[in-house]
Amino acid sequence: MYAPQDDTELLTEALREEAPAPGARVLDVGTGSGALALEAARRGAEVTAVDVSRRAVWTARLNAWLSRVPVRIRHGNLFAPVRDRTYDLILANPPYVPAPDTRRAPRGRSRAWDAGDDGRLLLDRICRDAPALLRPEGVLLIVHSALSDPDRTLELLREAGLKAATVRRRWIALGPVLRSREDWLRRRGLLAPADDREELVVIRAERPR
Ligand SMILES: C[S@@+](CC[C@H](N)C(=O)[O-])C[C@H]1O[C@@H](n2cnc3c(N)ncnc32)[C@H](O)[C@@H]1O
């Protein structure tokens, strides 16, 4: 289960700045511990959260119960459990770490962060499917590493008709997962020889009225 980290924190800051109105319909896709869903629910939003990991679903349900905030938490693959619904705000901190061994789909704990050899396994699907779930003036906030091509995220969301921009950036030290594949990332040119940090970005994309 993915404990909240720097990416969670950066997206939480963007969520606070977005300040969804009480009663706003919010979706947290890939909710993990439920940290983002709970933050939105504490602000009075009507929140649904989804995760493919049963352990994450039960952890998020427990955290919501302990915090006494109502969050609807569903088990399933990305948007499948909420297919016919629309939202004022979609939050996404998906797996986005480029992974060297892509012969098998990510499994076990690494399913929370590994995302194919370019890190875009989930990002591309979210960029493709999220726009249809946004209400007019609805917003998608998505966090990922600059190693996984934020320009591509901006391009795909703009192609889908959204107004997209990077609204937050933060440099952080390489965590244990990136350090364990540092040589591979450098060979692939994703990490420069002297880089010992990665940059996180939050992209905000709004559906026009
Ligand atoms: C980087 S963690 C983020 C967790 C939490 N939102 C946070 O910010 O701390 C990514 C989460 O996405 C979930 N996930 C991975 N693939 C998914 C999929 N296809 N559909 C739904 N959730 C998925 C993982 O189980 C994990 O909980």
The ligand as an ORCA input file, in Angstrom:
! r2SCAN-3c Opt
* xyz 0 1
  C       1.349      6.537     -6.664
  S       0.065      5.677     -5.803
  C      -0.900      7.086     -5.219
  C      -1.744      6.823     -4.008
  C      -2.491      8.033     -3.439
  N      -3.420      8.608     -4.397
  C      -1.526      9.097     -2.999
  O      -1.471     10.166     -3.634
  O      -0.822      8.883     -2.001
  C      -0.891      5.030     -7.163
  C      -2.132      4.251     -6.769
  O      -2.802      3.861     -7.983
  C      -3.295      2.539     -7.842
  N      -3.445      1.960     -9.184
  C      -2.498      1.416     -9.998
  N      -3.040      1.006    -11.169
  C      -4.365      1.316    -11.103
  C      -5.463      1.117    -11.982
  N      -5.303      0.546    -13.192
  N      -6.695      1.531    -11.585
  C      -6.879      2.092    -10.357
  N      -5.873      2.299     -9.474
  C      -4.637      1.918     -9.832
  C      -2.265      1.834     -6.970
  O      -2.822      0.686     -6.350
  C      -1.888      2.969     -6.003
  O      -2.706      2.918     -4.849
*
